[in-house]
Amino acid sequence: MLLPFSRKRFRDLSEQEILALAISSEEDDARIYRGYAETLRADFPDSAKVFDGMAKEEDAHRQRLIDLHTRRFGEVIPLIRREHVAGYYNRRPVWLVENLGLERIRSEAEAMEREAEQFYLKAAARTSDAGTRKLLGDLAAAEAGHQTKAEHLEAKHLGEDARATEEDAAKRQFILTWVQPGLAGLMDGSVSTLAPIFATAFATQDTWTTFLVGLAASVGAGISMGFTEAASDDGQLSGRGSPVKRGFASGIMTTVGGLGHALPYLITDFWTATTIAIIVVFVELWAIAWIQNRYMETPFFRAALQVVFGGALVLAAGVLIGSG
């Protein structure tokens, strides 16, 4: 990785270097679009066709730039890439985007075209050389044309029915991979830790001891739920997605669910800590009921009855056991 002070400034680039930079940028963008297409092809074939078409457009523009470079400067193109130029727009690594879903990939592609267009427009405004200004203006126009072409490709390959189908599939995948295991973890962490935390609280009336028990119960439950979720299904047959993602979602939310009512016991006054912890418990339980209603389409009152009533019973059991 080049340090900022070791990069060349854009205003110091020659016209040949600017053209070479544009060529390498178009090549990189074409590879990114092909990567998106391969990521989406199995589940979203119509969107994959859109990105295939966008990659071909980038190839066509790259070839035009190469032809222009050959006419003006010869066949030897200097090696200069984004990371060699200070202040030049950077692309996020593909692996940081492709796992975030269909809409995230679409929005990233739109941002790519806007960034390139704006960069070339600003660069053209800063130069006084007529040839360089024309070159950068042409590149800005080409990037704007990419956006229009992308809209045309979407209209061709991604009609309303196909878009609706893919959006439904993306929503379902999001629920199966993230929401469902995360919700299961949140429920387990919020409910299963109630009894040991409140039993310890009322048995000892020592807030620090209660916090340590709550911390241990939350972290332990999170590790257990995470590994259990990841090992229970590899996602190949069920279509539930990556076991690693599901494991992290379940484990983290389990820990969060338990820590919610353990953290108030950092307060030294027992009754203040306990009152806040009970309030947090009911906020957690109502939040779970809302998530079930929002994403799992469970009727709200049924979800509330199941979760809130069940959680209240576990809370009461912990208080009674600790008080005895």
Helices and strands as residue ranges (DSSP letters): G 4-6, E 8-9, G 10-12, H 15-40, H 45-73, G 82-84, E 85-86, H 94-97, G 98-100, H 102-126, H 130-157, H 160-174, I 175-179, H 180-192, H 194-204, H 207-232, H 243-260, G 263-266, H 270-295, H 300-323
